[in-house]
Amino acid sequence: MLDTLTDGSVTVNVTVEASGKTASYVTVGADFEGTYGIGSSESTTQCVSKGLLEQNILAAAGAAS
């Protein structure tokens, strides 16, 4: 039997640096953590980002692809 995701969280870090008079350099990083469990047994683990959340944040901010 496989564990079930019972809770999750993400911390997003956005850094904006000036890059000339009219541009900025923006980086986005995300740390994911999931809590998995069966019954009363739970464990928390770091999850690996595949970059989709970061790309969506940059796209919403108007970044060029």
Protein Blocks (a to p, Z undefined) as FASTA:
>chain_A
ZZddfbdcdddddddddebjkbccddddddddddddehjbccddddddehlmmmmmmmmn
opaZZ
